[in-house]
Amino acid sequence: MRGSDFLLHVLWLVLFQAAAGWCQANITSMLAPQADRVMALEEWEERWHEGRIGFHQPQVHKMLENNIDKVLAGRTGVRFFFPLCGKAVDMKWLADMGHSVVGVEISEKAIKEFFEENNLTYSAEPVPAIPGAKVYKSSEKNISLYQCDLYNFSSSIDGQFGAIWDRGSLVAINPRDREKYTSLIISLMAKDCRYLLDTLLYNPELYKGPPFFVPDEQVHSLFGNSCDIELLHSVDALTDRQRNWGLDYLTENVYLITLKSS
C-alpha cells in the first residue's frame, strides 16, 4: 500500500470511529431520561391482576393487518413468535389463517384469558428445561403460550421462527436490557424470518414509561450488524390517552427486520 493510500485508510478509520462514537453518545443522551427505569416482573403480573392493561387491544393490530403480506412473503404455515404476548387477539387471527403461534408471557392470568375469551380449550404442562414454567397449548389451534420469564426462553425450547410480531415487547422491556433482548430475538430468527417491530417516539422527559421511547438510531444500533432494517411506516399515533400521560407528540414506527444473507 502506498504512503498516501495508507494515510487515507487511517484517516477513514479515524473518521468512522469518531462517527460511531458520536452516534453512540447521541443515543445514550437521548435515552438518559429513562435509562434507569426498571419494571419488575411482579409489577407486570400486578397490572394484569388489577386490570390495568390499557396496552391490550381488543382487535387485530392495524400494523400487523396492513403488513401481513410483507411478513408472509408468499409463505404458508409460518411459525410466528410473540414476545410478551399478553392475550393479543392477533395470535388467534394468525392461527385461523393456518399459521402456528408460540408466545411467551409472565402473567398466567393473561394466558388463561386469551384461551377463554377466544373460546379455545387448552391444556397446561410443565416445561422441564425452565424450572417453574408452564406451557399452555390450544386443543383446536396450533397455539402454544409459555408462562415464564422471556429471558429463560430460547431456541432450544421451541426452535426458531419464520416470523416475529413485536407489537409491545421491545417498548416494554427495561431499557437497560435491550442488548440482551436483541441477542435473544436474533437467536430465535430462522434464516427466512421476517420480524415486524413496532416502536414509539416521544419526548422521554415528559413520561417515564412504559411503553418506553425507542429511537430509530437505537434500532439500527441494536440490529444493524446482523440484520437489514426497513422502515415501513411512521405515523402520528397521539391520542387522548397519551395526552393524559403529558405527551405532546407520539410517533409510531414500524420496521421489517430480516437477517443479512451471509
DOLOMAR-514473 format. One line per 10 residues: number of its first residue (from 1); for each residue x negated, y, z of N, C-alpha, C. Coordinates in steps of 0.1 Angstrom, whole numbers. Atoms other than C-alpha are relative to their C-alpha. Last residue first. Example, Ala and Ser with C-alpha at 12.3 -4.5 7.8 and 13.67 -1.06 7.14 Angstrom:
BEGIN
2 = 9 -11 0 -137 -11 71 8 11 8 ~ -9 -12 0 -123 -45 78 -9 12 0
This chain:
BEGIN
262 = 14 1 -3 242 -144 47 -7 -4 -13 ~ 5 12 6 276 -130 39 -15 -1 1 ~ 8 -2 12 285 -104 64 -5 -13 -6 ~ 14 3 -1 313 -114 87 -8 3 -12 ~ 4 13 6 345 -96 82 -15 -2 2 ~ 14 4 -2 362 -67 100 -3 -14 -4 ~ 1 14 5 394 -50 88 -15 -3 1 ~ 12 4 8 399 -18 108 2 -15 -4 ~ -1 15 2 430 0 122 -11 -4 -10 ~ 9 4 11 426 35 137 1 -15 -1
252 = 1 15 1 454 50 158 -8 -4 -12 ~ 2 6 13 449 87 166 -2 -15 1 ~ 3 15 -1 463 103 197 -1 -5 -14 ~ 0 7 13 465 141 203 -4 -15 3 ~ -4 -10 10 473 165 232 -1 -6 -15 ~ 7 -1 13 471 139 259 6 10 -9 ~ 8 -12 1 483 145 294 -7 2 -13 ~ 14 3 -6 495 110 302 -8 12 0 ~ -2 1 -15 531 123 297 -13 -4 6 ~ 0 -13 -4 520 133 261 2 1 16
242 = 14 -5 -1 511 97 256 -1 15 5 ~ 7 9 -10 546 85 264 -14 5 2 ~ -2 -6 -13 561 114 244 -7 -7 11 ~ -14 0 -4 545 101 213 1 6 14 ~ -4 -7 -12 511 106 196 15 -1 2 ~ -9 9 -8 503 80 170 5 6 13 ~ -4 -7 -12 488 101 142 10 -9 8 ~ -13 -7 0 474 77 117 2 7 14 ~ 3 -9 -11 440 63 106 12 9 0 ~ -9 -10 -3 444 32 84 -5 9 11
232 = -12 1 8 424 6 67 9 11 1 ~ -11 -7 -6 389 14 79 12 0 -9 ~ -9 -9 9 367 -13 65 11 6 8 ~ -11 -7 -7 338 -29 85 7 9 -10 ~ -4 -11 9 313 -54 72 13 5 6 ~ -12 0 8 299 -75 100 2 12 -9 ~ -4 13 5 268 -87 118 12 0 -10 ~ 11 8 3 248 -55 124 4 -13 -6 ~ 6 -3 13 279 -32 121 -12 -9 -3 ~ -2 10 10 299 -48 149 -8 1 -13
222 = -2 13 -6 291 -29 181 0 -11 -11 ~ 12 4 -8 275 2 166 2 -14 5 ~ 11 3 9 301 4 139 -12 -4 7 ~ -4 12 7 330 2 164 -11 -4 -10 ~ 3 12 -9 310 26 186 5 -13 -7 ~ 14 2 -1 309 53 159 -4 -12 8 ~ 4 7 12 346 49 152 -15 -3 1 ~ 3 -7 12 353 59 188 -5 -8 -12 ~ 11 8 7 370 36 213 -3 8 -13 ~ 5 -7 12 391 55 239 -11 -8 -6
212 = 12 -8 0 406 32 265 -3 6 -14 ~ 10 5 10 441 19 269 -11 10 -1 ~ -2 5 14 437 20 298 13 5 -6 ~ -3 14 6 428 47 305 4 -10 11 ~ 10 10 -4 412 77 323 2 -13 -6 ~ -7 13 -4 432 104 305 -11 -10 3 ~ -13 -3 -5 423 141 298 7 -13 5 ~ 1 -9 -12 385 139 296 14 2 6 ~ 1 8 -12 389 108 273 -1 9 13 ~ 10 -7 -9 402 131 245 -1 -7 13
202 = -7 -11 -7 420 107 221 -11 7 8 ~ 8 -12 -2 411 80 196 8 11 7 ~ -6 -13 -2 427 46 197 -10 11 3 ~ 6 -8 -10 417 12 183 7 14 1 ~ -8 -12 -2 434 -16 164 -7 8 11 ~ 3 -7 -12 412 -44 150 7 13 1 ~ -8 -13 1 422 -69 123 -1 7 14 ~ -3 -6 -14 395 -96 121 7 13 -1 ~ -4 -14 2 394 -116 89 6 5 13 ~ -9 -7 -9 375 -149 94 3 14 -4
192 = -10 -8 8 361 -166 63 9 8 9 ~ 7 -8 11 328 -177 81 10 8 -8 ~ 4 9 10 348 -186 113 -6 8 -12 ~ -4 -3 14 349 -159 139 -6 -11 -9 ~ -13 7 3 349 -171 175 4 2 -14 ~ 2 14 -2 312 -162 181 12 -8 -4 ~ 8 4 12 318 -127 167 -2 -15 0 ~ -9 -1 12 346 -122 193 -7 -5 -12 ~ -10 11 -1 324 -134 222 8 0 -13 ~ 7 13 2 295 -112 212 9 -11 0
182 = 4 1 14 318 -82 208 -7 -13 -3 ~ -12 3 7 332 -87 243 -2 -3 -15 ~ -3 14 -4 298 -88 259 12 -5 -8 ~ 10 8 7 289 -56 241 2 -15 2 ~ -3 0 15 322 -40 251 -10 -8 -7 ~ 1 14 5 319 -49 288 1 -1 -15 ~ 14 5 -2 310 -14 301 -1 -14 -5 ~ 9 -6 10 343 0 286 -14 -6 1 ~ 8 -10 -7 364 -24 308 -10 5 -10 ~ 11 5 -9 387 -44 285 -8 12 6
172 = -5 3 -14 420 -28 274 -12 -4 8 ~ -3 -13 -7 410 -9 241 4 -3 15 ~ 12 -8 -2 392 -40 229 3 13 7 ~ 10 7 -8 423 -61 237 -13 9 1 ~ 2 -8 -12 453 -41 225 -10 -7 9 ~ -8 -12 -1 460 -50 189 -3 8 13 ~ 4 -7 -12 432 -74 183 7 13 1 ~ -8 -12 -1 445 -98 157 -2 6 14 ~ -1 -5 -14 419 -124 148 8 12 -1 ~ -5 -14 -2 419 -145 117 1 3 15
162 = -1 -7 13 403 -177 104 5 14 0 ~ -12 -4 6 393 -189 138 -1 7 -13 ~ 1 -13 5 366 -209 156 13 3 -8 ~ 5 -3 14 369 -239 178 0 14 -4 ~ -10 2 11 392 -245 208 -5 5 -14 ~ -13 3 -6 371 -248 240 10 -3 -11 ~ 1 14 -4 336 -249 224 13 -5 6 ~ -3 8 11 345 -217 206 -1 -15 3 ~ 11 1 10 345 -200 239 5 -9 -11 ~ -5 7 13 369 -189 267 -12 0 -9
152 = 2 14 -3 354 -180 302 4 -9 -13 ~ 14 3 1 351 -144 291 -4 -14 3 ~ 4 1 14 388 -142 285 -14 -4 -2 ~ 8 -12 3 395 -150 321 -5 -2 -14 ~ 14 0 -6 421 -178 321 -6 14 -3 ~ 0 -9 -12 456 -188 311 -13 0 7 ~ 9 4 -11 452 -203 276 1 11 11 ~ 5 -12 -8 480 -200 252 -7 -4 12 ~ 6 4 -13 486 -227 225 -6 13 7 ~ 4 -11 -8 510 -221 196 -6 -5 13
142 = 14 2 -3 517 -245 168 -6 12 7 ~ 9 -8 9 554 -243 171 -14 -3 4 ~ -5 -2 14 581 -266 184 -9 6 -10 ~ -4 13 5 566 -281 216 5 1 -15 ~ -14 1 5 547 -250 225 3 -14 -6 ~ -2 3 14 515 -254 244 15 -1 -3 ~ -14 2 2 504 -238 277 2 -2 -15 ~ -4 -3 14 467 -242 285 15 -4 -1 ~ -10 9 6 456 -240 321 2 4 -14 ~ -7 -5 12 425 -226 338 11 -10 -4
132 = -11 -8 -4 414 -233 374 9 5 -12 ~ -7 3 -12 380 -246 363 11 10 4 ~ -1 -13 -7 373 -240 326 8 -2 14 ~ 12 -8 1 360 -270 308 0 13 7 ~ 11 5 -8 387 -293 321 -13 8 -1 ~ 11 -1 10 415 -271 308 -13 -5 7 ~ 13 -6 -4 445 -281 329 -10 0 -12 ~ 10 10 -5 479 -289 313 -13 8 3 ~ 12 -6 -5 511 -270 306 -9 -11 5 ~ 6 8 -11 541 -279 285 -13 7 4
122 = 14 1 -1 564 -258 264 -5 -9 11 ~ 4 9 -11 599 -253 251 -15 -1 0 ~ 9 10 3 604 -222 230 -2 -9 12 ~ -7 12 0 634 -199 233 -8 -12 -5 ~ -1 5 14 614 -169 223 7 -13 -1 ~ -7 -10 8 620 -152 256 2 -3 -14 ~ -14 0 -4 611 -184 275 8 10 -9 ~ -7 12 5 579 -190 256 15 1 3 ~ 1 1 15 566 -155 259 8 -12 -4 ~ -11 -9 6 579 -151 295 -1 -1 -15
112 = -13 7 -1 558 -182 305 11 9 -6 ~ -1 12 8 527 -166 291 13 -7 1 ~ -1 -4 14 533 -132 306 1 -12 -9 ~ -13 -5 2 539 -147 341 2 4 -15 ~ -8 11 2 507 -167 339 15 4 -3 ~ -13 1 -7 488 -135 335 9 -12 -4 ~ 2 3 -14 452 -139 325 13 -2 8 ~ -7 -10 -9 459 -142 288 -2 -4 14 ~ 6 0 -14 441 -160 260 6 11 7 ~ 1 -13 -7 459 -168 227 -7 -2 13
102 = 6 2 -13 457 -195 201 -2 13 6 ~ 4 -12 -8 481 -193 171 -6 -6 13 ~ 1 4 -14 487 -216 142 -6 11 8 ~ 13 -1 -6 501 -204 109 -1 -5 14 ~ 7 12 2 533 -217 92 -15 1 5 ~ 5 0 13 551 -184 88 -9 -12 -4 ~ -11 3 9 571 -191 119 -4 0 -15 ~ -3 14 0 538 -193 137 12 -4 -9 ~ 10 6 7 529 -158 126 2 -15 -1 ~ -2 -5 14 562 -143 138 -10 -8 -9
92 = -11 9 6 559 -164 170 2 4 -15 ~ 5 14 0 525 -148 178 10 -9 -6 ~ 8 3 12 536 -113 168 -4 -15 -1 ~ -9 7 9 561 -114 196 -6 -3 -13 ~ -2 -6 13 532 -105 219 9 -8 -9 ~ -11 8 5 537 -120 254 4 5 -14 ~ -12 -4 -6 503 -109 267 11 -9 -4 ~ -12 0 8 477 -118 241 13 5 6 ~ -9 -8 -9 445 -107 258 14 1 -6 ~ 6 -3 -13 426 -120 227 9 9 9
82 = -5 -12 -6 449 -133 200 -7 1 14 ~ 4 -1 -14 432 -159 177 6 14 5 ~ 1 -14 -6 449 -169 145 -4 -1 14 ~ 1 0 -15 443 -202 127 -3 14 5 ~ 12 -7 -6 454 -198 90 1 -2 16 ~ 4 8 -11 479 -223 75 -12 5 8 ~ -11 6 -8 479 -206 42 -5 -7 12 ~ 1 12 -7 453 -183 26 13 -4 7 ~ -4 11 9 459 -157 -1 0 -13 7 ~ 8 1 12 438 -130 17 4 -13 -8
72 = -1 13 5 456 -137 50 -9 -2 -13 ~ 5 10 -10 444 -106 67 0 -14 -6 ~ 14 -2 0 449 -84 36 -7 -10 10 ~ 5 6 13 484 -98 31 -16 1 0 ~ 1 15 -1 492 -92 68 -6 -6 -13 ~ 13 4 5 483 -55 66 -2 -15 0 ~ 4 -7 12 517 -38 69 -13 -6 -6 ~ -10 2 11 531 -64 93 -5 6 -13 ~ 1 14 5 500 -63 115 8 -3 -12 ~ 13 1 7 500 -25 116 -4 -14 -4
62 = 0 -5 14 537 -24 122 -13 -2 -7 ~ 7 -12 2 535 -46 153 -1 4 -14 ~ 13 2 6 562 -72 155 -7 13 -3 ~ -1 3 14 590 -61 178 -14 -2 -6 ~ -10 11 2 594 -60 216 2 -4 -15 ~ -10 -4 10 562 -41 221 9 -11 -3 ~ -7 10 7 542 -45 253 10 5 -10 ~ 8 3 12 519 -16 262 7 -11 -8 ~ -4 -9 11 546 -2 286 -8 -3 -13 ~ 6 5 12 539 -33 308 5 9 -12
52 = 6 -12 5 545 -21 343 -8 -3 -13 ~ -7 -4 12 569 -50 351 -6 13 -6 ~ -9 -12 -3 557 -53 386 7 5 -12 ~ -9 4 -11 544 -89 382 10 12 3 ~ -10 9 6 528 -79 348 11 -4 11 ~ -8 -8 9 511 -49 363 11 -9 -6 ~ -10 -8 -8 499 -70 392 9 8 -9 ~ -11 9 -5 483 -95 369 11 7 7 ~ -8 4 12 464 -67 352 12 -9 4 ~ -8 -11 3 453 -54 386 9 -2 -12
42 = -11 0 -9 441 -88 396 9 12 -3 ~ -10 9 6 419 -90 365 13 0 9 ~ 2 14 -4 400 -59 379 12 -9 -7 ~ -13 6 -4 402 -27 359 -3 -14 3 ~ -1 15 -1 370 -7 359 14 -4 4 ~ -14 4 -2 363 29 347 1 -15 0 ~ 0 7 -13 326 37 350 14 -5 3 ~ 10 11 0 321 47 313 1 -8 13 ~ -6 13 -3 354 65 310 -10 -11 3 ~ -12 -2 -10 343 102 310 6 -13 4
32 = 4 -3 -14 308 91 295 13 2 9 ~ -6 10 -8 321 75 263 -1 3 15 ~ -15 1 2 315 105 241 7 -9 10 ~ -6 -12 -4 280 111 256 16 0 -1 ~ 1 0 -14 270 75 252 7 12 6 ~ -10 10 -5 281 75 216 1 0 15 ~ -13 -6 3 261 107 209 11 -9 5 ~ -2 -11 -10 231 92 226 13 6 -1 ~ -3 7 -12 234 61 204 3 10 12 ~ -14 6 1 237 82 173 4 -7 13
22 = -10 -11 -1 207 103 183 14 -5 0 ~ 0 -5 -14 186 72 190 10 11 2 ~ -6 11 -8 196 57 156 1 4 15 ~ -15 -1 3 188 90 139 7 -10 8 ~ -5 -12 -6 154 91 156 15 2 -2 ~ -1 2 -14 147 55 147 5 12 7 ~ -11 10 -3 155 61 111 2 -2 15 ~ -13 -6 2 134 93 110 12 -9 3 ~ -1 -10 -11 104 76 125 14 6 -1 ~ -3 7 -12 108 46 101 3 9 12
12 = -14 5 1 111 69 71 4 -8 13 ~ -9 -11 -2 80 88 82 14 -5 -1 ~ 0 -3 -15 61 55 86 9 12 3 ~ -6 11 -7 71 44 51 1 3 15 ~ -14 -1 2 62 78 36 8 -11 7 ~ -5 -12 -8 28 77 53 15 2 -2 ~ 0 4 -14 22 42 39 6 11 9 ~ -11 9 -2 32 53 4 2 -4 15 ~ -12 -8 0 8 82 6 13 -8 2 ~ -1 -8 -12 -20 60 18 13 8 0
2 = 7 -12 1 -14 34 -10 2 9 13 ~ -9 -12 0 0 0 0 -9 12 0
